[in-house]
Every structure is written in C-alpha cells, then in structure tokens.
C-alpha cells in the first residue's frame, strides 16, 4: 500500500494531450473574436448585472474568466462600470427592489447598448415568475437583444449567445459607439 502511494507521487503521470484546435469552445471563441473585430474593431467590454438571481448564472460567467476558459484571449473582458460596457449581461429575474438600479445601469451605458439575458430567470422569470416580489424576465424592463436560456447555461452556451449577438449586430449593421 505504501509502495503504491509512493509510485503515485513519483511515477510517470498519464494524462491525455489536450488538442485545443478541436475543442468546440476554442472554435466558437475564434469565430467570436473575428466577429468582435469586424463589429467593434477592438475588444468587447461586458458589464454583468445581477437583478435578483440565485448566482447560478454568475458562477458560469465567472468561470469564463478562469484560466481554463480564458475568454480574454478572444478579446472579451468584464468591466466594473456600465460606462465602459458595450454589452450588459443581466442575470436573474428582475425584482421590484432592483428595477430602478437595472434602469440606471442601462441608462449609464453608452448607446447603442446591447443587452443579453442569461439564464432562465433573466429570460422569463424562471421559477420565481408570477411571485409578488418579481416583475419577470429582463425584457419587462430592458430591450433584450439575445436570450440565453438554461439553469444555468454552460460557458459554451454563453459564448454561442455572444456569437449570435455579434452576427445579429453585423446583419443590422448597427455600429457601436
């Protein structure tokens, strides 16, 4: 038993080689980077806005910034102020308590501003829909451009939603400020 333990510490580790070129996340990221360059001509700044969520979608959004996913390599960064944001990513059903803050955050964003609802709660109110404290999904208060359903959506689904937004912007030929 002790000998096996020592072999685990000192022996040759067998881990499969990662082929990032075949990784679907990497492929979506490369396509997204091309679209970001075409639409914005620079990097993409995202402001995450929690309007009353259970933090499930926020965890997945935070995962995008970890070394495993590293979305900054694709020209995407999260910013602390809506004044620096190109996109607001809203999570959670909009509660009555957060309605004014959500409106002010959107108004502080340079226009044209884009809004993505991430998670079932932000898309349609989720399990909190029709309760006394909740107005509903983000579209009850903001002009939502793209909805990414899921409870929570995976980082890959979030990236695919960002790609869908870039393609929508390119089709409309709206030039961000």
C-alpha positions, 0 to 999 in steps of 0.5 A: 500500500505504501509502495503504491502511494509512493509510485503515485507521487513519483511515477510517470503521470498519464494524462491525455494531450489536450488538442485545443484546435478541436475543442468546440469552445476554442472554435466558437471563441475564434469565430467570436473574436473575428466577429468582435473585430469586424463589429467593434474593431477592438475588444468587447467590454461586458458589464454583468448585472445581477437583478435578483438571481440565485448566482447560478448564472454568475458562477458560469460567467465567472468561470469564463474568466478562469484560466481554463476558459480564458475568454480574454484571449478572444478579446472579451473582458468584464468591466466594473462600470456600465460606462465602459460596457458595450454589452450588459449581461443581466442575470436573474429575474428582475425584482421590484427592489432592483428595477430602478438600479437595472434602469440606471445601469442601462441608462449609464451605458453608452448607446447603442447598448446591447443587452443579453439575458442569461439564464432562465430567470433573466429570460422569463422569470424562471421559477420565481415568475408570477411571485409578488416580489418579481416583475419577470424576465429582463425584457419587462424592463430592458430591450433584450437583444439575445436570450440565453436560456438554461439553469444555468447555461454552460460557458459554451452556451454563453459564448454561442449567445455572444456569437449570435449577438455579434452576427445579429449586430453585423446583419443590422449593421448597427455600429457601436459607439 
